[in-house]
Amino acid sequence: MAAVQDQLEIKFRLTDGSDIGPKTFPPATSVATLKESILAQWPKDKENGPKTVKDVKLISAGKILENSRTLGDCRSPLCDVPGGVTTMHVVVQHQASEKEKKAANEPKQNKCSCVIL
C-alpha cells in the first residue's frame, strides 16, 4: 500500500492548453524518462511536435527540470498534495539544425539598394 502512495500522478499541460495524462510515476523516475513518455503520447494531430527529448522542456513550480534529475529531487512542497495531480508545463524548443547554425555564424552582408526617381 505504501508503494502506491509513493507514486506521483502527473499531467502534462501543452502550450495550447490541452493535456497529456494524468499518469502515475515512481519518485525514482528521471526527467528524461518523463520526456520520453511525452514524446510517445504526443498527439499526432498537433503541429510542431517534438522530435527528440532535447526538444522538450518541462517546467514544474516555475523551474525548468534537468534531464539527469529524478521526480523525487524535483518535488515541490507546494505541489505535494496527497491524492492530488501535479501539472507540469511542456514547452517545445526545436534544436537548431547544422544548416541554421552555420547561417547564424556567417557574417551578414549588407544588401541595401536605393532608387532615386
C-alpha positions as CSV (number, residue, x, y, z in Angstrom):
1,M,0.0,0.0,0.0
2,A,2.9,2.4,0.8
3,A,4.3,1.8,-2.7
4,V,1.0,3.1,-4.3
5,Q,1.2,6.3,-2.1
6,D,4.7,7.0,-3.2
7,Q,3.6,7.1,-6.8
8,L,3.2,10.7,-8.2
9,E,0.3,11.4,-10.5
10,I,1.4,13.9,-13.2
11,K,-0.4,15.5,-16.1
12,F,1.5,17.5,-18.8
13,R,0.0,20.7,-20.0
14,L,0.8,21.7,-23.6
15,T,1.2,25.3,-24.8
16,D,-2.3,25.2,-26.4
17,G,-3.9,24.3,-23.1
18,S,-4.6,20.6,-23.8
19,D,-3.2,17.9,-21.5
20,I,-1.4,14.6,-21.8
21,G,-2.2,12.3,-18.9
22,P,-2.6,12.1,-15.9
23,K,-0.2,9.2,-15.5
24,T,1.5,7.8,-12.4
25,F,5.3,7.6,-12.0
26,P,7.5,6.5,-9.1
27,P,9.7,9.1,-7.5
28,A,12.9,7.5,-8.9
29,T,11.7,8.3,-12.5
30,S,14.2,10.6,-14.3
31,V,13.1,13.7,-16.1
32,A,14.5,12.3,-19.3
33,T,12.1,9.3,-18.9
34,L,9.2,11.7,-18.4
35,K,10.2,13.4,-21.7
36,E,10.3,10.1,-23.5
37,S,6.8,9.4,-22.2
38,I,5.6,12.7,-23.5
39,L,7.1,12.0,-27.0
40,A,5.3,8.6,-27.1
41,Q,2.0,10.1,-26.1
42,W,2.3,13.4,-28.1
43,P,-1.0,14.0,-30.1
44,K,-0.4,13.2,-33.8
45,D,-2.7,16.0,-34.9
46,K,-0.7,18.7,-33.3
47,E,1.8,20.7,-35.4
48,N,5.4,21.4,-34.3
49,G,5.6,18.4,-32.1
50,P,9.0,17.5,-30.5
51,K,11.2,15.1,-32.5
52,T,13.7,14.3,-29.7
53,V,13.9,14.5,-25.9
54,K,16.2,17.6,-26.3
55,D,13.3,19.5,-27.9
56,V,11.2,19.2,-24.8
57,K,11.4,21.4,-21.7
58,L,9.5,20.5,-18.6
59,I,8.5,23.2,-16.1
60,S,7.3,22.4,-12.6
61,A,6.8,25.0,-9.9
62,G,8.4,27.7,-12.1
63,K,11.6,25.7,-12.7
64,I,12.9,24.1,-15.8
65,L,13.7,20.5,-14.9
66,E,17.1,18.9,-15.8
67,N,17.2,15.5,-17.6
68,S,19.5,14.0,-15.0
69,R,17.3,14.7,-12.0
70,T,14.6,12.4,-10.7
71,L,11.0,13.3,-9.7
72,G,11.9,12.9,-6.1
73,D,14.6,15.5,-6.5
74,C,12.2,17.9,-8.2
75,R,9.4,17.5,-5.8
76,S,8.0,20.8,-4.5
77,P,6.3,21.0,-1.1
78,L,3.6,23.3,-2.7
79,C,2.7,20.6,-5.3
80,D,2.9,17.6,-2.9
81,V,-0.8,17.2,-2.1
82,P,-1.8,13.6,-1.1
83,G,-4.0,12.2,-3.8
84,G,-3.5,15.3,-6.0
85,V,-2.4,15.6,-9.6
86,T,0.8,17.6,-10.3
87,T,0.7,19.6,-13.5
88,M,3.9,20.1,-15.4
89,H,4.1,22.5,-18.3
90,V,5.6,21.3,-21.6
91,V,7.5,23.7,-23.9
92,V,8.8,22.6,-27.3
93,Q,12.0,24.2,-28.5
94,H,13.4,22.7,-31.6
95,Q,17.2,22.4,-31.7
96,A,18.8,24.4,-34.5
97,S,19.9,22.2,-37.4
98,E,23.5,22.3,-38.7
99,K,22.4,24.4,-41.6
100,E,20.8,27.0,-39.3
101,K,23.9,27.1,-37.1
102,K,26.2,27.7,-40.0
103,A,23.9,30.5,-41.3
104,A,23.9,32.1,-37.9
105,N,27.7,32.1,-37.6
106,E,28.3,33.6,-41.1
107,P,28.7,37.4,-41.2
108,K,25.7,39.2,-42.6
109,Q,26.3,41.1,-45.8
110,N,24.6,44.5,-46.1
111,K,22.4,44.4,-49.2
112,C,20.9,47.8,-49.4
113,S,19.7,49.4,-52.6
114,C,18.2,52.9,-53.1
115,V,16.4,54.2,-56.0
116,I,16.0,57.9,-56.6
117,L,13.4,58.9,-59.1
